[in-house]
Amino acid sequence: MSTSLSPLPGGLGDFGSGPDDSGSGKGSAGLPAMSGGLGGLGGGSAAARKLSRRQKAAIIVRLLVNGGAKLPLAEWSDGMQTELTRAMGGLRMVDRDTLAEVIEEFQGELDRVALCFPGAMEGALGLLDGHISPITAARLRREAGVAAKGDPWERISGLDPAKLAPMLEEESVEVGAVVLAKLPTGKAAEVLGKLPGEKARRITHAMSRTGRVGPETVARIGLTLAAQFDAQPVQAFDGGPVERVAAVLNFSPSATRDDVLKGLEEDDAEFAEEVKKAIFTFVNIAERLAARDVPKITRGIDQPVLVTALAAAQGEAERSRDHILDNMSKRMAEGLREEMAELGKVKEAEGEEAMTAVVAEIRRLEADGEIILISPDDEE
């Protein structure tokens, strides 16, 4: 029989793999009793030769645990944890000479190791994450059934809250309560905030009953949910159609943007309204950029570009121009107004380019988390 104990730090898993070579024919627990029937080991290399590789691995684990090491044994599959426990249960006492020989053999095997691989498809996919295409990774995950291996809650905890929230809306409140209880506190709070109020209250109340849920039930829920996520098709595009259309229109000339929005309103008024909410142009600065963030955006824009953008702001854009000037130092605002007066009338193309640069800087700061734009739904 061949058993592979999954790798521990230092290659312990490989040390515990291979045939059960105890020679007793009794498996991992078949070590013959010695020393007056105590089941102990004595006699140095003779005793060491009678040990199977699994038993030697169990000795190393016992030694490391005695030394206070925190071993990731819980990450092993149930079968591997069982094999280790059985091997350890078949041992009694080990003398110093035998222990020294086991350690020496283990150290020798470590010295020969040059590379360690995960030993399972899930680990290999983790190593190659970001290097192979999402489509290939999804196909391999489905073919290998890796969702059924390892701890599914690690995968679920790594998902974006925006993906978890819709799933919890469809699940029962009991399942939702288990998921929130298993998630890190910060992520659980994010997911809860994305749920409808009534659903969030019911799930929160149900969390008071999760203490009675058994570990096997929690494991089954995790496996089922992980399988559902793995079964979802890979999206060809980042973000939804609303975000993609809005992103294109953000950097389109105003005439083109207005014409496209007019056409969208005629064809699909609901979609057009969602796109309008997602669009952020120079005109939207007055409503969506907090006054306290104005100094942050002006620091990252070359002054000639800022002057051109402010001078070109006419019509609806005048409110955004005034919003920027009114929320910076008085001295700086006066200087900018003087430069705007000297610049005079700005060509339309140059003005569009400058205003687009201001919007791009705001978007960059938002993506970096330095500012938070006010949502259109939050406007009074």
Buried (B, 14 or more C-beta within 10 A) or exposed (E): EEBBBBBBEBBBBBBBBBEBBBEBEEBBBBBEEBBEEEBBBBBBEEBBEBBBBBBBBBBBBBBBEEEEEEBEBEEBEEEBBEBBBBBBEBBBEBBEBBBEBBBEBBEEBEEEEEEEEEBBBBBBBBEEEEEEEEEEBBEBBEEBEBBEBBBBBEBBBEBEBEEBBEBBBEBEBBBBBBBBBBBEEEBBEBBBEBBEEEBBEBBBEBBEEBEEBEEEEBBEBBBBBBBEBBEEEEEEEEEEEBBBBBBBBBEBBBEEBEEBBEEBBEEEEEBBBBBBEBBBBBBBBBBBBEEEBBEBBBEBBEEEBBBBBBBBBEEEBEBBBBBBBEBBEEEEBEBBBEBBEEBEEBEEEBBBBBBBBBBBBBBEBBEEEEBEBEEBEEEE
